[in-house]
Amino acid sequence: MAEEVKPKREEVPDACPHCGNKLSPWQQVLLATDRALVCKKCWYRIILDVIPTTKKTDSEKSKNKG
């Protein structure tokens, strides 16, 4: 059987990295979706890095060059 692909939940913190305030499950969902959230306690902006998943092929790279 094919293995199920699970979302990478470990990338989303469960607490604010600045003050340590615990994020609610809903805030974690918003952070996973929008990749940005403001802590309700200290107003720190939590921004997750977005890693591009698409790679350009050689033909697309050559089209962009000239």
C-alpha positions as CSV (number, residue, x, y, z in Angstrom):
1,M,0.0,0.0,0.0
2,A,1.1,3.6,-0.6
3,E,2.2,5.5,2.5
4,E,0.0,8.4,3.5
5,V,1.6,11.8,3.1
6,K,1.3,13.7,6.4
7,P,1.7,17.5,6.5
8,K,4.9,18.6,8.2
9,R,3.4,19.8,11.4
10,E,6.8,20.0,13.2
11,E,7.6,23.1,11.2
12,V,4.8,25.0,13.0
13,P,5.8,26.1,16.5
14,D,3.5,25.4,19.4
15,A,4.6,28.5,21.3
16,C,5.8,32.0,20.5
17,P,9.5,32.0,20.0
18,H,9.8,35.4,21.6
19,C,7.8,35.1,24.9
20,G,6.9,31.4,25.0
21,N,3.1,32.0,25.1
22,K,1.4,28.8,24.0
23,L,-0.4,29.0,20.7
24,S,-3.9,27.6,20.4
25,P,-4.6,24.8,17.9
26,W,-6.5,27.4,15.8
27,Q,-3.5,29.7,15.8
28,Q,-1.2,26.9,14.8
29,V,-3.6,26.1,11.8
30,L,-3.6,29.8,10.8
31,L,0.2,29.9,11.1
32,A,0.6,26.7,9.0
33,T,-1.8,28.2,6.3
34,D,-0.8,31.8,6.2
35,R,2.9,31.3,7.3
36,A,2.6,34.5,9.5
37,L,0.9,35.3,12.8
38,V,1.1,37.9,15.5
39,C,1.4,36.7,19.1
40,K,-1.5,38.0,21.2
41,K,0.6,38.4,24.3
42,C,3.8,40.2,23.1
43,W,2.7,41.3,19.6
44,Y,5.8,39.5,18.1
45,R,5.4,38.7,14.4
46,I,5.9,35.0,13.9
47,I,6.8,34.4,10.2
48,L,7.7,31.0,8.8
49,D,10.1,30.7,5.9
50,V,8.5,29.5,2.7
51,I,10.5,26.9,0.8
52,P,9.7,26.8,-2.9
53,T,8.7,23.4,-4.0
54,T,8.7,23.9,-7.7
55,K,12.0,23.6,-9.7
56,K,12.5,25.2,-13.1
57,T,13.4,22.9,-15.9
58,D,16.3,23.6,-18.2
59,S,13.9,24.7,-21.0
60,E,12.2,27.2,-18.6
61,K,15.6,28.6,-17.5
62,S,16.7,29.1,-21.1
63,K,13.4,30.9,-22.0
64,N,14.0,33.4,-19.1
65,K,17.6,34.2,-20.2
66,G,16.9,35.5,-23.6
